[in-house]
């Protein structure tokens, strides 16, 4: 069979927006085909299909929506995680 999955990730050193990196990766059969990274600010393809899709996504509204995810998705969740870690240490 074939397996397709998506991984969303927020990596951070502090709860400040500049210290957060948001990534969204698409995998097919354990091979990463395309990734959005907030530090790059666009989609990057790693396979022939991924490169074509990255070009399409970077020229549409999807890239703008993903750029906003760093603040809307990561920032609030990172704040919760940092608060939780600090109160338990």
C-alpha positions as a Python dict, from the first residue, in 0.01 Angstrom:
ca = {
    (1, 'X'): (0, 0, 0),
    (2, 'X'): (84, 365, -16),
    (3, 'X'): (103, 600, 278),
    (4, 'X'): (51, 978, 266),
    (5, 'X'): (82, 1194, 576),
    (6, 'X'): (141, 1552, 683),
    (7, 'X'): (355, 1672, 975),
    (8, 'X'): (310, 2018, 1128),
    (9, 'X'): (585, 2136, 1361),
    (10, 'X'): (666, 2438, 1576),
    (11, 'X'): (1027, 2453, 1694),
    (12, 'X'): (1113, 2718, 1950),
    (13, 'X'): (1375, 2843, 2195),
    (14, 'X'): (1144, 3090, 2369),
    (15, 'X'): (791, 3222, 2340),
    (16, 'X'): (908, 3516, 2126),
    (17, 'X'): (784, 3510, 1767),
    (18, 'X'): (1138, 3549, 1626),
    (19, 'X'): (1248, 3231, 1808),
    (20, 'X'): (977, 3014, 1651),
    (21, 'X'): (996, 2820, 1325),
    (22, 'X'): (681, 2672, 1173),
    (23, 'X'): (714, 2384, 926),
    (24, 'X'): (458, 2184, 732),
    (25, 'X'): (586, 1873, 554),
    (26, 'X'): (406, 1637, 317),
    (27, 'X'): (530, 1278, 295),
    (28, 'X'): (452, 995, 55),
    (29, 'X'): (584, 646, 132),
    (30, 'X'): (821, 784, 399),
    (31, 'X'): (975, 1031, 151),
    (32, 'X'): (932, 1403, 212),
    (33, 'X'): (799, 1551, -111),
    (34, 'X'): (731, 1913, -15),
    (35, 'X'): (784, 2145, 283),
    (36, 'X'): (679, 2490, 391),
    (37, 'X'): (917, 2656, 636),
    (38, 'X'): (849, 2993, 798),
    (39, 'X'): (1222, 3074, 790),
    (40, 'X'): (1225, 3031, 409),
    (41, 'X'): (874, 3178, 368),
    (42, 'X'): (769, 2950, 84),
    (43, 'X'): (715, 2589, -21),
    (44, 'X'): (1017, 2387, -135),
    (45, 'X'): (983, 2063, -330),
    (46, 'X'): (1218, 1767, -287),
    (47, 'X'): (1088, 1540, -565),
    (48, 'X'): (973, 1605, -920),
    (49, 'X'): (609, 1610, -806),
    (50, 'X'): (700, 1819, -501),
    (51, 'X'): (881, 2081, -710),
    (52, 'X'): (581, 2121, -940),
    (53, 'X'): (342, 2150, -645),
    (54, 'X'): (571, 2396, -465),
    (55, 'X'): (568, 2623, -768),
    (56, 'X'): (188, 2604, -786),
    (57, 'X'): (141, 2665, -412),
    (58, 'X'): (389, 2955, -404),
    (59, 'X'): (188, 3133, -674),
    (60, 'X'): (-147, 3094, -497),
    (61, 'X'): (-319, 3190, -172),
    (62, 'X'): (-186, 2883, 14),
    (63, 'X'): (159, 3036, 72),
    (64, 'X'): (4, 3348, 228),
    (65, 'X'): (-210, 3136, 459),
    (66, 'X'): (91, 2928, 567),
    (67, 'X'): (297, 3239, 644),
    (68, 'X'): (30, 3341, 896),
    (69, 'X'): (41, 3003, 1071),
    (70, 'X'): (359, 3086, 1260),
    (71, 'X'): (173, 3350, 1455),
    (72, 'X'): (-178, 3203, 1465),
    (73, 'X'): (-90, 2836, 1523),
    (74, 'X'): (253, 2829, 1686),
    (75, 'X'): (266, 3143, 1898),
    (76, 'X'): (-38, 3059, 2112),
    (77, 'X'): (58, 2693, 2154),
    (78, 'X'): (422, 2773, 2232),
    (79, 'X'): (306, 3016, 2501),
    (80, 'X'): (100, 2739, 2660),
    (81, 'X'): (391, 2491, 2642),
    (82, 'X'): (645, 2737, 2788),
    (83, 'X'): (406, 2833, 3069),
    (84, 'X'): (343, 2468, 3152),
    (85, 'X'): (714, 2382, 3152),
    (86, 'X'): (809, 2678, 3369),
    (87, 'X'): (547, 2606, 3634),
    (88, 'X'): (662, 2244, 3669),
    (89, 'X'): (1035, 2307, 3696),
}
